[in-house]
Amino acid sequence: MKFTITTDEDGMYIAECPSIPGCVSQGTTAEEAERNIQDAIKECLAVRAENAKR
């Protein structure tokens, strides 16, 4: 799944997955933000799958 990484005014790296609204993470480095958004994507998809069962 595709994601974007930008920096904020404090120098933090913000990662967002545009295809999953609200799926956002951050890190102090681009690499950390990438790892964190990959985990966030997995969790967002797991929650969606669980909600679909209801």
C-alpha distance matrix in Angstrom:
0.0 3.8 6.7 10.4 13.3 16.8 20.1 22.5 26.2 26.8 24.6 21.9 18.3 16.2 12.4 10.7 7.6 9.4 8.1 9.5 13.0 14.5 11.6 13.2 14.5 16.8 18.6 21.7 20.1 16.9 16.3 17.0 14.7 11.8 12.9 13.5 10.2 8.7 11.7 11.4 8.1 10.0 13.1 12.0 10.9 14.2 16.2 15.1 16.1 19.3 20.1 19.8 22.4 24.9
3.8 0.0 3.8 7.1 10.3 13.7 17.2 19.7 23.4 24.3 22.1 19.6 16.0 13.9 10.3 8.8 6.3 7.7 7.8 10.0 12.7 14.1 11.6 12.2 13.6 15.4 17.2 20.1 18.2 14.8 14.9 16.0 13.4 10.7 12.9 13.5 10.1 9.7 13.1 12.5 9.9 12.6 15.2 13.9 13.7 17.1 18.6 17.6 19.1 22.1 22.6 22.5 25.4 27.5
6.7 3.8 0.0 3.8 6.8 10.2 13.6 16.0 19.7 20.5 18.4 16.0 12.4 10.2 6.6 5.4 4.3 6.5 8.3 9.6 11.5 12.1 9.5 9.2 10.4 11.9 14.0 16.8 15.3 12.0 12.8 13.5 10.4 8.5 11.3 11.3 7.8 8.8 12.0 11.0 9.4 12.7 14.7 13.5 14.2 17.5 18.5 18.0 20.0 22.7 23.0 23.4 26.4 28.2
10.4 7.1 3.8 0.0 3.8 6.6 10.3 12.8 16.5 17.6 15.5 13.5 10.0 8.0 5.5 5.4 6.5 7.8 10.8 12.0 12.9 13.1 11.1 9.6 10.4 10.9 12.8 15.1 13.6 10.3 12.2 13.1 9.8 8.9 12.4 12.2 9.3 11.3 14.3 13.2 12.4 15.8 17.4 16.2 17.5 20.7 21.4 21.0 23.3 25.8 25.8 26.5 29.6 31.1
13.3 10.3 6.8 3.8 0.0 3.8 7.0 10.0 13.6 14.3 11.9 10.0 6.4 5.4 4.3 6.6 9.1 10.9 14.1 14.7 15.1 14.4 12.3 9.8 9.4 8.6 9.9 11.7 10.2 7.1 9.8 10.7 7.4 7.7 11.3 11.1 9.3 11.8 14.5 13.6 13.8 17.1 18.4 17.7 19.5 22.3 22.9 23.1 25.5 27.6 27.8 28.9 31.8 33.2
16.8 13.7 10.2 6.6 3.8 0.0 3.8 6.8 10.1 11.5 9.3 8.3 5.6 5.2 6.5 8.6 11.7 12.8 16.4 16.9 16.5 15.5 14.2 11.2 10.8 9.3 10.5 11.5 10.6 8.5 11.9 12.5 9.5 10.8 14.3 13.7 12.3 15.2 17.5 16.3 16.9 20.3 21.2 20.3 22.4 25.1 25.4 25.6 28.3 30.2 30.1 31.4 34.4 35.4
20.1 17.2 13.6 10.3 7.0 3.8 0.0 3.8 6.8 7.8 5.6 5.4 4.4 5.7 8.7 11.3 14.8 16.0 19.6 19.6 18.9 17.3 16.2 12.7 11.6 9.1 9.6 9.6 9.5 8.8 12.5 12.6 10.1 12.5 15.5 14.6 14.1 17.3 19.0 17.9 19.2 22.4 22.9 22.3 24.8 27.2 27.2 27.8 30.6 32.2 32.1 33.7 36.6 37.4
22.5 19.7 16.0 12.8 10.0 6.8 3.8 0.0 3.8 5.4 5.4 5.5 6.6 6.9 10.5 12.5 16.3 17.2 20.8 20.4 19.0 17.0 16.6 13.1 12.2 9.8 10.8 10.7 11.9 11.9 15.4 14.8 12.3 15.2 17.8 16.2 15.8 19.4 20.6 18.9 20.6 23.9 23.7 22.9 25.8 28.1 27.6 28.3 31.4 32.6 32.2 34.1 37.0 37.5
26.2 23.4 19.7 16.5 13.6 10.1 6.8 3.8 0.0 3.8 5.6 7.5 9.7 10.6 14.3 16.3 20.0 20.7 24.4 24.0 22.3 20.2 20.1 16.6 15.6 13.0 13.5 12.5 14.0 14.7 18.3 17.6 15.6 18.6 21.1 19.5 19.4 23.0 24.0 22.4 24.3 27.5 27.2 26.4 29.4 31.6 30.9 31.7 34.9 35.9 35.4 37.5 40.4 40.6
26.8 24.3 20.5 17.6 14.3 11.5 7.8 5.4 3.8 0.0 3.8 5.7 9.0 10.7 14.5 17.1 20.8 22.2 25.7 24.9 23.5 20.9 20.5 16.7 14.9 11.8 11.5 10.0 12.1 13.8 16.9 15.8 14.4 17.8 19.8 18.2 18.9 22.3 23.0 21.7 24.0 26.9 26.5 26.2 29.4 31.1 30.6 31.8 34.8 35.6 35.4 37.7 40.3 40.7
24.6 22.1 18.4 15.5 11.9 9.3 5.6 5.4 5.6 3.8 0.0 3.8 6.5 9.2 12.7 15.8 19.4 21.1 24.6 24.1 23.2 20.9 19.9 16.1 14.0 10.6 9.6 7.7 8.9 10.4 13.7 13.1 12.0 15.2 17.4 16.4 17.1 20.3 21.3 20.6 22.6 25.4 25.5 25.4 28.3 30.2 30.1 31.3 34.1 35.1 35.2 37.3 39.9 40.6
21.9 19.6 16.0 13.5 10.0 8.3 5.4 5.5 7.5 5.7 3.8 0.0 3.8 6.3 9.8 13.0 16.6 18.7 21.9 21.1 20.4 17.9 16.6 12.8 10.4 6.9 6.1 5.2 7.2 8.6 11.5 10.3 8.8 12.3 14.2 12.8 13.6 16.9 17.7 16.9 19.1 21.8 21.7 21.8 24.8 26.5 26.4 27.8 30.5 31.5 31.7 33.8 36.3 37.0
18.3 16.0 12.4 10.0 6.4 5.6 4.4 6.6 9.7 9.0 6.5 3.8 0.0 3.8 6.5 10.0 13.5 15.7 18.9 18.4 18.2 16.1 14.3 10.7 8.5 5.4 5.2 6.0 6.1 5.8 9.0 8.3 6.0 9.0 11.5 10.5 10.7 13.9 15.3 14.6 16.3 19.2 19.6 19.6 22.2 24.2 24.5 25.5 28.1 29.4 29.8 31.6 34.2 35.2
16.2 13.9 10.2 8.0 5.4 5.2 5.7 6.9 10.6 10.7 9.2 6.3 3.8 0.0 3.8 6.7 10.3 12.4 15.6 14.9 14.4 12.4 10.9 7.3 6.0 4.4 6.7 8.9 9.4 8.2 10.9 9.9 6.5 9.0 11.5 9.8 8.9 12.5 13.8 12.3 13.8 17.0 17.2 16.7 19.3 21.6 21.5 22.4 25.1 26.5 26.6 28.3 31.1 32.0
12.4 10.3 6.6 5.5 4.3 6.5 8.7 10.5 14.3 14.5 12.7 9.8 6.5 3.8 0.0 3.8 7.0 9.6 12.5 12.0 12.3 10.9 8.6 5.7 5.2 5.6 8.1 11.1 10.6 8.4 10.2 9.6 5.8 6.7 9.5 8.0 6.0 9.3 11.2 9.7 10.6 13.9 14.6 13.9 16.2 18.7 19.1 19.6 22.2 23.9 24.1 25.5 28.3 29.5
10.7 8.8 5.4 5.4 6.6 8.6 11.3 12.5 16.3 17.1 15.8 13.0 10.0 6.7 3.8 0.0 3.8 6.0 9.0 8.5 8.7 8.0 6.0 4.4 6.5 8.5 11.6 14.7 14.4 12.1 13.6 13.0 9.3 9.4 11.8 10.1 6.9 9.8 11.7 9.4 9.2 13.0 13.6 12.0 14.1 17.0 17.0 17.0 19.8 21.7 21.6 22.8 25.8 26.9
7.6 6.3 4.3 6.5 9.1 11.7 14.8 16.3 20.0 20.8 19.4 16.6 13.5 10.3 7.0 3.8 0.0 3.8 5.6 5.7 7.3 8.0 5.7 6.5 9.0 11.6 14.6 17.9 17.2 14.5 15.3 15.1 11.6 10.6 12.6 11.3 7.5 9.1 11.3 9.0 7.4 11.1 12.3 10.2 11.5 14.9 15.2 14.6 17.1 19.5 19.4 20.1 23.2 24.6
9.4 7.7 6.5 7.8 10.9 12.8 16.0 17.2 20.7 22.2 21.1 18.7 15.7 12.4 9.6 6.0 3.8 0.0 3.8 5.4 6.1 8.2 7.6 8.9 12.0 14.5 17.6 20.7 20.1 17.3 18.6 18.5 14.9 14.1 16.3 15.0 11.3 12.9 15.0 12.5 10.6 14.2 15.1 12.3 13.3 16.9 16.8 15.4 18.2 20.7 20.0 20.3 23.8 25.0
8.1 7.8 8.3 10.8 14.1 16.4 19.6 20.8 24.4 25.7 24.6 21.9 18.9 15.6 12.5 9.0 5.6 3.8 0.0 3.8 6.2 9.3 8.5 11.0 14.1 17.1 20.1 23.4 22.7 19.8 20.6 20.5 17.2 15.7 17.4 16.3 12.5 13.1 15.0 12.6 9.9 12.9 14.1 11.0 11.0 14.8 14.9 12.9 15.3 18.2 17.5 17.3 20.8 22.3
9.5 10.0 9.6 12.0 14.7 16.9 19.6 20.4 24.0 24.9 24.1 21.1 18.4 14.9 12.0 8.5 5.7 5.4 3.8 0.0 3.8 6.3 5.6 8.9 12.2 15.6 18.9 22.4 22.2 19.8 20.4 19.6 16.3 15.4 16.5 14.7 11.2 12.1 13.1 10.1 7.9 10.8 11.1 7.7 8.5 12.1 11.6 10.0 12.9 15.4 14.5 15.0 18.4 19.6
13.0 12.7 11.5 12.9 15.1 16.5 18.9 19.0 22.3 23.5 23.2 20.4 18.2 14.4 12.3 8.7 7.3 6.1 6.2 3.8 0.0 3.8 5.6 8.4 12.1 15.4 19.0 22.4 22.8 20.7 21.7 20.7 17.2 17.0 18.4 16.0 12.8 14.5 15.2 11.7 10.5 13.6 13.0 9.6 11.3 14.4 13.0 11.6 15.1 16.9 15.4 16.4 19.9 20.3
14.5 14.1 12.1 13.1 14.4 15.5 17.3 17.0 20.2 20.9 20.9 17.9 16.1 12.4 10.9 8.0 8.0 8.2 9.3 6.3 3.8 0.0 3.8 5.8 9.4 12.7 16.5 19.9 20.7 19.2 20.3 18.7 15.3 15.9 16.9 14.0 11.3 13.7 13.7 10.0 10.1 13.2 11.9 8.9 11.8 14.2 12.5 12.3 15.9 17.1 15.8 17.6 20.7 20.9
11.6 11.6 9.5 11.1 12.3 14.2 16.2 16.6 20.1 20.5 19.9 16.6 14.3 10.9 8.6 6.0 5.7 7.6 8.5 5.6 5.6 3.8 0.0 3.8 7.0 10.6 14.1 17.7 18.2 16.5 17.1 15.6 12.3 12.5 13.3 10.6 7.7 9.9 10.1 6.5 6.6 9.9 9.2 6.8 9.7 12.3 11.5 11.7 14.9 16.3 15.9 17.5 20.5 21.3
13.2 12.2 9.2 9.6 9.8 11.2 12.7 13.1 16.6 16.7 16.1 12.8 10.7 7.3 5.7 4.4 6.5 8.9 11.0 8.9 8.4 5.8 3.8 0.0 3.8 7.1 10.7 14.2 14.9 13.5 14.7 12.9 9.5 10.6 11.8 8.9 6.6 9.9 10.3 7.2 8.5 11.9 11.3 9.9 12.9 15.2 14.6 15.3 18.3 19.6 19.4 21.2 24.0 24.7
14.5 13.6 10.4 10.4 9.4 10.8 11.6 12.2 15.6 14.9 14.0 10.4 8.5 6.0 5.2 6.5 9.0 12.0 14.1 12.2 12.1 9.4 7.0 3.8 0.0 3.8 7.2 10.8 11.8 11.0 11.9 9.6 6.5 8.5 9.3 6.0 5.3 9.0 9.0 6.9 9.4 12.1 11.6 11.5 14.6 16.2 16.1 17.5 20.1 21.1 21.4 23.5 25.9 26.8
16.8 15.4 11.9 10.9 8.6 9.3 9.1 9.8 13.0 11.8 10.6 6.9 5.4 4.4 5.6 8.5 11.6 14.5 17.1 15.6 15.4 12.7 10.6 7.1 3.8 0.0 3.8 7.2 8.5 8.5 9.9 7.5 4.7 8.1 9.2 6.7 7.3 10.9 11.2 10.0 12.6 15.1 14.9 15.2 18.1 19.7 19.7 21.2 23.8 24.7 25.2 27.3 29.6 30.5
18.6 17.2 14.0 12.8 9.9 10.5 9.6 10.8 13.5 11.5 9.6 6.1 5.2 6.7 8.1 11.6 14.6 17.6 20.1 18.9 19.0 16.5 14.1 10.7 7.2 3.8 0.0 3.8 5.4 6.7 7.7 5.0 4.2 7.9 8.6 7.2 9.2 12.0 12.3 12.3 14.9 16.9 17.0 17.9 20.6 21.9 22.3 24.1 26.3 27.3 28.1 30.2 32.3 33.4
21.7 20.1 16.8 15.1 11.7 11.5 9.6 10.7 12.5 10.0 7.7 5.2 6.0 8.9 11.1 14.7 17.9 20.7 23.4 22.4 22.4 19.9 17.7 14.2 10.8 7.2 3.8 0.0 3.8 7.0 8.4 6.5 7.1 10.5 11.3 10.6 12.7 15.3 15.7 16.0 18.6 20.5 20.7 21.7 24.4 25.6 26.1 27.9 30.1 31.0 31.8 33.9 36.0 37.1
20.1 18.2 15.3 13.6 10.2 10.6 9.5 11.9 14.0 12.1 8.9 7.2 6.1 9.4 10.6 14.4 17.2 20.1 22.7 22.2 22.8 20.7 18.2 14.9 11.8 8.5 5.4 3.8 0.0 3.8 5.3 5.2 6.2 8.6 10.0 10.5 12.3 14.3 15.5 16.3 18.2 20.2 21.0 22.0 24.2 25.8 26.7 28.2 30.2 31.5 32.5 34.3 36.4 37.8
16.9 14.8 12.0 10.3 7.1 8.5 8.8 11.9 14.7 13.8 10.4 8.6 5.8 8.2 8.4 12.1 14.5 17.3 19.8 19.8 20.7 19.2 16.5 13.5 11.0 8.5 6.7 7.0 3.8 0.0 3.8 5.5 5.0 6.1 8.7 9.8 10.4 12.3 14.3 15.0 16.2 18.5 19.8 20.5 22.3 24.3 25.4 26.5 28.4 30.1 31.0 32.4 34.8 36.4
16.3 14.9 12.8 12.2 9.8 11.9 12.5 15.4 18.3 16.9 13.7 11.5 9.0 10.9 10.2 13.6 15.3 18.6 20.6 20.4 21.7 20.3 17.1 14.7 11.9 9.9 7.7 8.4 5.3 3.8 0.0 3.8 5.4 5.1 6.3 8.6 10.0 10.7 12.6 14.2 15.4 17.0 18.6 19.9 21.4 23.0 24.6 25.9 27.4 29.0 30.4 31.8 33.8 35.6
17.0 16.0 13.5 13.1 10.7 12.5 12.6 14.8 17.6 15.8 13.1 10.3 8.3 9.9 9.6 13.0 15.1 18.5 20.5 19.6 20.7 18.7 15.6 12.9 9.6 7.5 5.0 6.5 5.2 5.5 3.8 0.0 3.8 5.4 5.1 6.1 8.6 9.9 10.7 12.2 14.2 15.6 16.6 18.1 20.1 21.3 22.5 24.3 25.9 27.1 28.5 30.2 32.1 33.7
14.7 13.4 10.4 9.8 7.4 9.5 10.1 12.3 15.6 14.4 12.0 8.8 6.0 6.5 5.8 9.3 11.6 14.9 17.2 16.3 17.2 15.3 12.3 9.5 6.5 4.7 4.2 7.1 6.2 5.0 5.4 3.8 0.0 3.8 5.5 5.0 6.0 8.5 9.8 10.2 12.0 14.2 15.1 15.9 18.0 19.7 20.6 22.0 24.0 25.4 26.4 28.1 30.3 31.7
11.8 10.7 8.5 8.9 7.7 10.8 12.5 15.2 18.6 17.8 15.2 12.3 9.0 9.0 6.7 9.4 10.6 14.1 15.7 15.4 17.0 15.9 12.5 10.6 8.5 8.1 7.9 10.5 8.6 6.1 5.1 5.4 3.8 0.0 3.8 5.4 5.3 6.2 8.7 9.8 10.5 12.5 14.3 15.1 16.6 18.5 20.0 21.0 22.6 24.4 25.7 26.9 29.1 30.9
12.9 12.9 11.3 12.4 11.3 14.3 15.5 17.8 21.1 19.8 17.4 14.2 11.5 11.5 9.5 11.8 12.6 16.3 17.4 16.5 18.4 16.9 13.3 11.8 9.3 9.2 8.6 11.3 10.0 8.7 6.3 5.1 5.5 3.8 0.0 3.8 5.6 5.2 6.4 8.7 10.1 11.0 12.6 14.4 15.7 16.9 18.7 20.3 21.5 23.0 24.6 26.1 27.8 29.8
13.5 13.5 11.3 12.2 11.1 13.7 14.6 16.2 19.5 18.2 16.4 12.8 10.5 9.8 8.0 10.1 11.3 15.0 16.3 14.7 16.0 14.0 10.6 8.9 6.0 6.7 7.2 10.6 10.5 9.8 8.6 6.1 5.0 5.4 3.8 0.0 3.8 5.4 5.2 6.1 8.6 10.0 10.6 12.1 14.3 15.3 16.5 18.3 20.0 21.1 22.4 24.3 26.1 27.6
10.2 10.1 7.8 9.3 9.3 12.3 14.1 15.8 19.4 18.9 17.1 13.6 10.7 8.9 6.0 6.9 7.5 11.3 12.5 11.2 12.8 11.3 7.7 6.6 5.3 7.3 9.2 12.7 12.3 10.4 10.0 8.6 6.0 5.3 5.6 3.8 0.0 3.8 5.3 4.8 6.0 8.5 9.6 10.1 12.0 13.9 15.0 16.1 18.0 19.6 20.6 22.1 24.4 26.0
8.7 9.7 8.8 11.3 11.8 15.2 17.3 19.4 23.0 22.3 20.3 16.9 13.9 12.5 9.3 9.8 9.1 12.9 13.1 12.1 14.5 13.7 9.9 9.9 9.0 10.9 12.0 15.3 14.3 12.3 10.7 9.9 8.5 6.2 5.2 5.4 3.8 0.0 3.8 5.4 5.2 6.4 8.8 9.9 10.8 12.5 14.4 15.5 16.7 18.6 20.1 21.2 23.2 25.2
11.7 13.1 12.0 14.3 14.5 17.5 19.0 20.6 24.0 23.0 21.3 17.7 15.3 13.8 11.2 11.7 11.3 15.0 15.0 13.1 15.2 13.7 10.1 10.3 9.0 11.2 12.3 15.7 15.5 14.3 12.6 10.7 9.8 8.7 6.4 5.2 5.3 3.8 0.0 3.8 5.4 5.2 6.3 8.6 10.0 10.6 12.4 14.3 15.4 16.6 18.4 20.0 21.6 23.5
11.4 12.5 11.0 13.2 13.6 16.3 17.9 18.9 22.4 21.7 20.6 16.9 14.6 12.3 9.7 9.4 9.0 12.5 12.6 10.1 11.7 10.0 6.5 7.2 6.9 10.0 12.3 16.0 16.3 15.0 14.2 12.2 10.2 9.8 8.7 6.1 4.8 5.4 3.8 0.0 3.8 5.4 5.1 6.0 8.5 9.7 10.5 12.2 14.1 15.2 16.4 18.2 20.2 21.6
8.1 9.9 9.4 12.4 13.8 16.9 19.2 20.6 24.3 24.0 22.6 19.1 16.3 13.8 10.6 9.2 7.4 10.6 9.9 7.9 10.5 10.1 6.6 8.5 9.4 12.6 14.9 18.6 18.2 16.2 15.4 14.2 12.0 10.5 10.1 8.6 6.0 5.2 5.4 3.8 0.0 3.8 5.4 5.1 6.1 8.5 9.9 10.5 12.2 14.2 15.3 16.4 18.7 20.5
10.0 12.6 12.7 15.8 17.1 20.3 22.4 23.9 27.5 26.9 25.4 21.8 19.2 17.0 13.9 13.0 11.1 14.2 12.9 10.8 13.6 13.2 9.9 11.9 12.1 15.1 16.9 20.5 20.2 18.5 17.0 15.6 14.2 12.5 11.0 10.0 8.5 6.4 5.2 5.4 3.8 0.0 3.8 5.6 5.3 6.2 8.7 10.0 10.6 12.3 14.3 15.3 17.0 19.2
13.1 15.2 14.7 17.4 18.4 21.2 22.9 23.7 27.2 26.5 25.5 21.7 19.6 17.2 14.6 13.6 12.3 15.1 14.1 11.1 13.0 11.9 9.2 11.3 11.6 14.9 17.0 20.7 21.0 19.8 18.6 16.6 15.1 14.3 12.6 10.6 9.6 8.8 6.3 5.1 5.4 3.8 0.0 3.8 5.4 5.0 6.2 8.6 9.8 10.5 12.2 14.2 15.6 17.2
12.0 13.9 13.5 16.2 17.7 20.3 22.3 22.9 26.4 26.2 25.4 21.8 19.6 16.7 13.9 12.0 10.2 12.3 11.0 7.7 9.6 8.9 6.8 9.9 11.5 15.2 17.9 21.7 22.0 20.5 19.9 18.1 15.9 15.1 14.4 12.1 10.1 9.9 8.6 6.0 5.1 5.6 3.8 0.0 3.8 5.4 5.2 6.2 8.7 10.0 10.6 12.3 14.6 15.9
10.9 13.7 14.2 17.5 19.5 22.4 24.8 25.8 29.4 29.4 28.3 24.8 22.2 19.3 16.2 14.1 11.5 13.3 11.0 8.5 11.3 11.8 9.7 12.9 14.6 18.1 20.6 24.4 24.2 22.3 21.4 20.1 18.0 16.6 15.7 14.3 12.0 10.8 10.0 8.5 6.1 5.3 5.4 3.8 0.0 3.8 5.4 5.0 6.1 8.6 9.8 10.4 12.6 14.8
14.2 17.1 17.5 20.7 22.3 25.1 27.2 28.1 31.6 31.1 30.2 26.5 24.2 21.6 18.7 17.0 14.9 16.9 14.8 12.1 14.4 14.2 12.3 15.2 16.2 19.7 21.9 25.6 25.8 24.3 23.0 21.3 19.7 18.5 16.9 15.3 13.9 12.5 10.6 9.7 8.5 6.2 5.0 5.4 3.8 0.0 3.8 5.4 5.1 6.2 8.6 9.9 11.0 13.2
16.2 18.6 18.5 21.4 22.9 25.4 27.2 27.6 30.9 30.6 30.1 26.4 24.5 21.5 19.1 17.0 15.2 16.8 14.9 11.6 13.0 12.5 11.5 14.6 16.1 19.7 22.3 26.1 26.7 25.4 24.6 22.5 20.6 20.0 18.7 16.5 15.0 14.4 12.4 10.5 9.9 8.7 6.2 5.2 5.4 3.8 0.0 3.8 5.4 5.1 6.1 8.5 10.1 11.2
15.1 17.6 18.0 21.0 23.1 25.6 27.8 28.3 31.7 31.8 31.3 27.8 25.5 22.4 19.6 17.0 14.6 15.4 12.9 10.0 11.6 12.3 11.7 15.3 17.5 21.2 24.1 27.9 28.2 26.5 25.9 24.3 22.0 21.0 20.3 18.3 16.1 15.5 14.3 12.2 10.5 10.0 8.6 6.2 5.0 5.4 3.8 0.0 3.8 5.4 5.1 6.1 8.8 10.2
16.1 19.1 20.0 23.3 25.5 28.3 30.6 31.4 34.9 34.8 34.1 30.5 28.1 25.1 22.2 19.8 17.1 18.2 15.3 12.9 15.1 15.9 14.9 18.3 20.1 23.8 26.3 30.1 30.2 28.4 27.4 25.9 24.0 22.6 21.5 20.0 18.0 16.7 15.4 14.1 12.2 10.6 9.8 8.7 6.1 5.1 5.4 3.8 0.0 3.8 5.5 5.1 6.6 9.3
19.3 22.1 22.7 25.8 27.6 30.2 32.2 32.6 35.9 35.6 35.1 31.5 29.4 26.5 23.9 21.7 19.5 20.7 18.2 15.4 16.9 17.1 16.3 19.6 21.1 24.7 27.3 31.0 31.5 30.1 29.0 27.1 25.4 24.4 23.0 21.1 19.6 18.6 16.6 15.2 14.2 12.3 10.5 10.0 8.6 6.2 5.1 5.4 3.8 0.0 3.8 5.4 5.3 7.1
20.1 22.6 23.0 25.8 27.8 30.1 32.1 32.2 35.4 35.4 35.2 31.7 29.8 26.6 24.1 21.6 19.4 20.0 17.5 14.5 15.4 15.8 15.9 19.4 21.4 25.2 28.1 31.8 32.5 31.0 30.4 28.5 26.4 25.7 24.6 22.4 20.6 20.1 18.4 16.4 15.3 14.3 12.2 10.6 9.8 8.6 6.1 5.1 5.5 3.8 0.0 3.8 5.3 5.4
19.8 22.5 23.4 26.5 28.9 31.4 33.7 34.1 37.5 37.7 37.3 33.8 31.6 28.3 25.5 22.8 20.1 20.3 17.3 15.0 16.4 17.6 17.5 21.2 23.5 27.3 30.2 33.9 34.3 32.4 31.8 30.2 28.1 26.9 26.1 24.3 22.1 21.2 20.0 18.2 16.4 15.3 14.2 12.3 10.4 9.9 8.5 6.1 5.1 5.4 3.8 0.0 3.8 5.4
22.4 25.4 26.4 29.6 31.8 34.4 36.6 37.0 40.4 40.3 39.9 36.3 34.2 31.1 28.3 25.8 23.2 23.8 20.8 18.4 19.9 20.7 20.5 24.0 25.9 29.6 32.3 36.0 36.4 34.8 33.8 32.1 30.3 29.1 27.8 26.1 24.4 23.2 21.6 20.2 18.7 17.0 15.6 14.6 12.6 11.0 10.1 8.8 6.6 5.3 5.3 3.8 0.0 3.8
24.9 27.5 28.2 31.1 33.2 35.4 37.4 37.5 40.6 40.7 40.6 37.0 35.2 32.0 29.5 26.9 24.6 25.0 22.3 19.6 20.3 20.9 21.3 24.7 26.8 30.5 33.4 37.1 37.8 36.4 35.6 33.7 31.7 30.9 29.8 27.6 26.0 25.2 23.5 21.6 20.5 19.2 17.2 15.9 14.8 13.2 11.2 10.2 9.3 7.1 5.4 5.4 3.8 0.0
